[in-house]
Amino acid sequence: TDLPTGYRCFKLYFDGLLPATDGAILYLRTSTDNGVSFTASAGAYAWTNDGNNSTAGQAGGGNASDTEIEIAADHGNVAGEDAAGTITIHNPRNASGYTRANWEISYLNSAATAQHDGRNGGGNRNAAEDNDAFQLVFSTGNIATMNWTLIGVRA
């Protein structure tokens, strides 16, 4: 929350990310009221992601009119299945432009059979607005663990 003005983008570096619930999907949402609420209405976001699964091959998906941006699906929640990656939030404080995001993430999925997933993708808020906060949330349960660093790039 409380993303300062004067920055062109913010880059989140993370590792050790585990959901409390096995098989959960990682989502990103934005806020215009400093995190009091996060937009989750139908049609609010568009996203696409691609990736590979070490045993099943190509994976991914997309949605032009969703309630959140899907970063990656089917996260495992056992020690050693944690996710690591980067998420870049572009131009969030520009009230006349769409906030955009792109990401790279790798993790072990919930199959617990060493199936490695690697995902990359992009998405945006489907409205021009000043976003002063963003949220990572799992589809079910909470974030059990996560180490992170957020870096801002000045305009």
LINURQUI-V211819 format. One record per backbone hydrogen bond with DSSP energy under -0.5 kcal/mol. NH is the residue of the N-H (numbers start at 1). CO is the residue of the C=O. E is the energy in kcal/mol with one decimal. If there is no record, write none. Layout:
# LINURQUI-V211819
nh->(NH,NH)
co->(CO,CO)
e->(E,E)
This chain:
# LINURQUI-V211819
nh->(3,8,9,10,11,12,12,13,13,14,15,17,18,18,19,20,23,24,24,26,27,27,28,29,31,33,36,39,44,44,45,46,47,48,49,50,51,52,53,54,57,59,61,63,66,69,70,71,71,72,74,75,76,81,83,84,85,86,87,88,89,89,90,90,91,94,95,97,99,100,101,102,103,104,105,106,107,108,109,110,112,116,117,118,119,120,121,122,123,124,125,126,127,129,129,131,131,132,132,133,135,137,139,144,144,145,147,149,151,153,154,155)
co->(132,153,153,89,151,10,87,11,149,85,147,83,16,145,76,142,75,21,75,72,25,137,69,135,133,37,33,30,41,66,66,124,63,122,61,120,59,118,57,116,53,51,49,47,45,28,68,26,69,26,23,24,108,78,17,106,14,104,12,102,10,87,88,100,8,91,93,94,127,90,123,88,121,86,119,84,117,81,115,74,109,114,107,52,105,50,103,48,101,46,99,44,125,97,127,92,129,31,130,31,29,27,25,18,142,18,15,13,11,9,152,6)
e->(-3.0,-2.8,-1.3,-2.3,-3.2,-0.5,-3.3,-0.6,-3.0,-2.5,-1.9,-2.0,-0.6,-2.0,-0.6,-2.8,-2.9,-1.2,-0.7,-3.1,-0.5,-3.1,-2.0,-2.0,-2.1,-0.5,-1.2,-2.4,-1.8,-0.8,-2.0,-2.2,-2.5,-2.4,-2.8,-3.1,-1.5,-1.7,-2.8,-2.2,-2.1,-2.3,-2.1,-2.4,-3.1,-2.4,-0.6,-2.9,-0.6,-1.1,-0.7,-2.6,-1.8,-2.7,-2.4,-2.2,-2.4,-2.4,-2.0,-3.0,-3.2,-0.5,-0.6,-3.4,-3.3,-1.3,-0.9,-1.6,-0.6,-1.7,-2.8,-1.8,-2.0,-2.1,-2.7,-2.5,-2.3,-0.9,-2.0,-1.2,-1.2,-0.9,-3.2,-2.0,-3.0,-2.6,-1.6,-2.2,-2.4,-2.5,-2.4,-3.5,-0.8,-1.3,-0.6,-3.6,-0.9,-1.5,-0.6,-1.1,-2.7,-2.0,-2.0,-2.4,-0.7,-1.3,-2.9,-2.2,-2.6,-3.0,-0.5,-2.1)
